[in-house]
């Protein structure tokens, strides 16, 4: 080592890979105490991120705008929450027994929706997807708002001055199992007036603003603002928080069963499905009453980190014989196509190729 000018092997290795120090310095900054920390955002080769401080400042400004347009109150006592939660369990039992109208219950992995008063099409139910395409269901296709929602939830909010009397004509109960979520969205502006009022039950959670979702596996970007929501708390969204930024519930924020009752008022001019308007599945193909599908076993908290169940998977499970025939026909077609291509290849090639076994 001495003959090569290095007294320590580490010095020689360092001289052979000088780019390692450059790479380290590129992604780490000093915090003034001699220690280093990783940058929040990765740098690109053509951008030195001189605007990272400006970006953080803009995010903070946006967070302030979100915070200033949210009202939160703790109105319901633990005893009142327990009584309401018993009523929510009754709603779930009625849904499993198939006692509600056609579009009252909407099921998704780890989350069930129960529409009362007014319901609307969204997501995969839309013939044309995208904001502004949502439509209210035809009158009578969802059940009326239960009397206990008026008595135990709406009336206390009216007496506390949170909402005016006769404001609510749409109540939705979202029932989440551990790991459940709802993706980033803005409540349709052409369907619902403001404010948007929600009351939380069963457990504490969080409402996040400004997230981006990615799937397979599910991942969520860092929120602009995180709003803790406690059991029995009332959250009122208006202005910027309701209209100018998306909100969501992340899988990691549902650690126990949680339910939320969303109270809204539909706009008088909100578009509604006509009798001729097609849905993704026609009413003639759907039963008048929903069948019980949900199991009583406790959901797996780790389910949030696994790929979601796709509609095509659920369809195959409903019709296994059909899906088997479909897979067989597709495989046969692929086999014939492969054989035709192989014959063409043999005709065009003047020499034989010896195939190797693996």
C-alpha positions, 0 to 999 in steps of 0.5 A: 500500500505504501508503494502506491501512495496510500496508507489506508485502503479506504483512501484508495477506494475513495480515490477510485470512486469520487462520484460517491461523495458527489452523489451523497452531497447532492441529496443531503444538506446540512442542518447547521449542527454538523449533521446532514439530512436527506432532501425532501425532494430528489434533485434532477440533473438539470434542476438545482432546486433553488426554488425548494424554499419557495415551493415549501412556502407556497405549500404552507400558504395553501395549507393556511387557505385550507385551514381557514375555510374549515370549521370543526366542533366537538358536539356529540358526547361519547354516550350520544356517539354510542347511540348513533353508532348502534343506529349505524349498525342497524343500517348495515344489518338492513343493507346485508339483509337486502331491505333497501332500494336499488341504489341505496347501498354502494359496496367497495372493498373495505368501504360501504356507502349508504345513500339516503334522500338523494344518491348520485352516480360517480366513478365506474358507474358513469357512462362518461367519466370525469368531473361534471359527469355525475348525475343524481339518481331518479327520484325514489331510487334511494331510501328516504333519510331515516328519522333517527338521522334527523333526530340524533344528528341533524337537529343537534347541528341546527340547534348549535347553529352549524347548519340552517333548518331544512338545509339537509336533503342528502345524507350519506353514511360511509362505513370504513373497515381498517385499511379502507380509503376514499380517493382524492376528490371534490364533492361535485359542485354542480350537484351539491351546495356548500357547505359540506358537513360530516360527523365522525363515529366509531374511531379517530381518523384524519382528512387529507387535502391535496394528495395524489393516489397511485395504485397497484400497490396503493400509494398516496403522496404527501398531503398539503394539509392533514386535518385530524377528525375525532370521534363525535366531531363535526367538520364543515368544509366551505370555500377553498377547502370545499371547492379548490383542493381535493380531499381524501381519506388515506388507508393508513389513517383508518386503523379501526372501523370508522363511519362518517355521516355526510350531510349535504343539500343538492342544488335545485338545478342539479342534473338528474338521470333520465329514464333513458339514461344508461348506467354501467349496468342496466337496471333490468340486469340488477335485482330490486333488492341487494343481496347480503355479501358482507362478512362479519369477520374483522378486516385485515389492517394490512389489506391497504398495502395489497392491490385492490379487488378489481371489478373484472375479478369480482365478475369472474368470481360471480360467474366462474363457469363463464370466466373459465369458458372465456379464458379457454376461448381466449387461450385457444385463439392465442394458440391458433394465432401463435401457430399461424405465425410459427408457420409463416416463420418456417416458410420465410426461414431457409434453415432449421433452428434447434430449440433448446429445452429449459 
